[in-house]
Every structure is written in C-alpha cells, then in structure tokens.
Amino acid sequence: MKYKFGVPCSKLKYRITDVEIHCTSEGEAMALAAGAWLGGKEPEVYMQNSGLGGIVNIVTSLYKPYNIPLPKILLSLRRKPKHHEFMGKITNELINLLEYNGEIEWIIE
C-alpha cells in the first residue's frame, strides 16, 4: 500500500486512491514522505507545479544530504490563471536544478 501526501487539489482528487494524508504545504508533504520512507513505507507526494517552490528547502536540506530517495510526485502542471503562468514556464528547469530523480507523473491541463 502506498501512502500519498499532499495539498488537496481539484485536478488530482480523482487520482488519489490509496491512503491519503492531507498536508498544509508541499514541504510538509515531502517531510512526511521522508518519514514514511524511513519507516519502511513507499510514499508518494501530490501537488500542483506551483508547489515546487515550497519543496526546494526540504529536498536540498533533507533528501539530498542524507541520500533519502525522492518520492514519486503526482504533479498537476498549471499555466493558467495568471498566478500560475511564471511557474508554468520554469517547472522543468526547477526540476532539473533540484536533480529530482524520483518518478514524476504529469497531470496536464
């Protein structure tokens, strides 16, 4: 059984079928996923691409230094409305900068 952590999103709600744990931020979801992995679980994290900025610190200060495998991400790619436009432009670049080698399942609007 997989544990899925994330911030609720209308575009992803029908894709979450296993145990789901709602979080208040994407960084919190990633931190809980790290704890689940340390406890022998297979975590996944779901988020909108606008939440990628919120995981930078947890990836660079917890996952990378301690060689914790990055979890699969179910990622809703948004480019609209206006407040999603810039992150939509830099999503792939940010993933590459983080050297995110976990699996990513894209949900494209």
Contacts in CASP RR format, 6 or more apart in sequence:
PFRMAT RR
TARGET T0000
AUTHOR 0000-0000-0000
METHOD contacts of the structure
MODEL  1
MKYKFGVPCSKLKYRITDVEIHCTSEGEAMALAAGAWLGGKEPEVYMQNS
GLGGIVNIVTSLYKPYNIPLPKILLSLRRKPKHHEFMGKITNELINLLEY
NGEIEWIIE
1 18 0 8 1.000
1 19 0 8 1.000
1 42 0 8 1.000
2 18 0 8 1.000
2 19 0 8 1.000
2 41 0 8 1.000
2 42 0 8 1.000
2 43 0 8 1.000
2 44 0 8 1.000
3 18 0 8 1.000
3 19 0 8 1.000
3 21 0 8 1.000
3 33 0 8 1.000
3 36 0 8 1.000
3 41 0 8 1.000
3 42 0 8 1.000
3 43 0 8 1.000
3 44 0 8 1.000
4 16 0 8 1.000
4 18 0 8 1.000
4 19 0 8 1.000
4 20 0 8 1.000
4 21 0 8 1.000
4 43 0 8 1.000
4 44 0 8 1.000
4 45 0 8 1.000
4 46 0 8 1.000
4 74 0 8 1.000
5 20 0 8 1.000
5 21 0 8 1.000
5 23 0 8 1.000
5 28 0 8 1.000
5 29 0 8 1.000
5 30 0 8 1.000
5 32 0 8 1.000
5 33 0 8 1.000
5 36 0 8 1.000
5 43 0 8 1.000
5 44 0 8 1.000
5 45 0 8 1.000
5 46 0 8 1.000
6 20 0 8 1.000
6 21 0 8 1.000
6 22 0 8 1.000
6 23 0 8 1.000
6 26 0 8 1.000
6 29 0 8 1.000
6 45 0 8 1.000
6 46 0 8 1.000
6 47 0 8 1.000
7 22 0 8 1.000
7 23 0 8 1.000
7 24 0 8 1.000
7 25 0 8 1.000
7 26 0 8 1.000
7 29 0 8 1.000
7 46 0 8 1.000
7 47 0 8 1.000
7 48 0 8 1.000
7 51 0 8 1.000
8 22 0 8 1.000
9 46 0 8 1.000
9 47 0 8 1.000
9 48 0 8 1.000
9 76 0 8 1.000
11 48 0 8 1.000
11 76 0 8 1.000
11 78 0 8 1.000
11 107 0 8 1.000
11 109 0 8 1.000
12 46 0 8 1.000
12 74 0 8 1.000
12 76 0 8 1.000
12 107 0 8 1.000
15 46 0 8 1.000
15 74 0 8 1.000
15 107 0 8 1.000
16 46 0 8 1.000
16 74 0 8 1.000
21 29 0 8 1.000
21 32 0 8 1.000
23 29 0 8 1.000
23 32 0 8 1.000
25 54 0 8 1.000
26 45 0 8 1.000
26 47 0 8 1.000
26 51 0 8 1.000
26 52 0 8 1.000
26 53 0 8 1.000
26 54 0 8 1.000
26 55 0 8 1.000
27 54 0 8 1.000
27 55 0 8 1.000
27 57 0 8 1.000
27 58 0 8 1.000
29 45 0 8 1.000
29 46 0 8 1.000
29 47 0 8 1.000
30 45 0 8 1.000
30 55 0 8 1.000
30 58 0 8 1.000
30 59 0 8 1.000
30 62 0 8 1.000
30 63 0 8 1.000
30 71 0 8 1.000
31 58 0 8 1.000
31 62 0 8 1.000
32 43 0 8 1.000
33 43 0 8 1.000
33 44 0 8 1.000
33 45 0 8 1.000
33 71 0 8 1.000
34 43 0 8 1.000
34 58 0 8 1.000
34 62 0 8 1.000
34 63 0 8 1.000
34 68 0 8 1.000
35 43 0 8 1.000
36 42 0 8 1.000
36 43 0 8 1.000
37 43 0 8 1.000
37 68 0 8 1.000
37 69 0 8 1.000
37 71 0 8 1.000
38 68 0 8 1.000
43 71 0 8 1.000
44 71 0 8 1.000
44 72 0 8 1.000
44 73 0 8 1.000
44 74 0 8 1.000
45 71 0 8 1.000
45 72 0 8 1.000
45 73 0 8 1.000
45 74 0 8 1.000
46 73 0 8 1.000
46 74 0 8 1.000
46 75 0 8 1.000
46 76 0 8 1.000
47 55 0 8 1.000
47 73 0 8 1.000
47 74 0 8 1.000
47 75 0 8 1.000
47 76 0 8 1.000
48 75 0 8 1.000
48 76 0 8 1.000
48 78 0 8 1.000
48 84 0 8 1.000
49 75 0 8 1.000
49 76 0 8 1.000
49 77 0 8 1.000
49 78 0 8 1.000
49 84 0 8 1.000
49 87 0 8 1.000
49 88 0 8 1.000
49 91 0 8 1.000
50 78 0 8 1.000
50 83 0 8 1.000
50 84 0 8 1.000
50 87 0 8 1.000
51 87 0 8 1.000
52 75 0 8 1.000
52 87 0 8 1.000
52 91 0 8 1.000
52 94 0 8 1.000
52 95 0 8 1.000
53 87 0 8 1.000
53 94 0 8 1.000
55 98 0 8 1.000
56 94 0 8 1.000
56 98 0 8 1.000
59 70 0 8 1.000
59 98 0 8 1.000
59 100 0 8 1.000
60 98 0 8 1.000
62 68 0 8 1.000
63 69 0 8 1.000
63 70 0 8 1.000
64 99 0 8 1.000
69 102 0 8 1.000
70 100 0 8 1.000
70 101 0 8 1.000
70 102 0 8 1.000
71 102 0 8 1.000
72 102 0 8 1.000
72 103 0 8 1.000
72 104 0 8 1.000
72 105 0 8 1.000
73 100 0 8 1.000
73 102 0 8 1.000
73 103 0 8 1.000
73 104 0 8 1.000
73 105 0 8 1.000
74 105 0 8 1.000
74 107 0 8 1.000
75 104 0 8 1.000
75 105 0 8 1.000
75 106 0 8 1.000
75 107 0 8 1.000
76 107 0 8 1.000
76 109 0 8 1.000
77 88 0 8 1.000
77 91 0 8 1.000
77 106 0 8 1.000
77 107 0 8 1.000
77 108 0 8 1.000
77 109 0 8 1.000
78 84 0 8 1.000
78 87 0 8 1.000
78 88 0 8 1.000
78 109 0 8 1.000
79 85 0 8 1.000
79 88 0 8 1.000
79 89 0 8 1.000
79 109 0 8 1.000
80 109 0 8 1.000
87 94 0 8 1.000
95 104 0 8 1.000
END
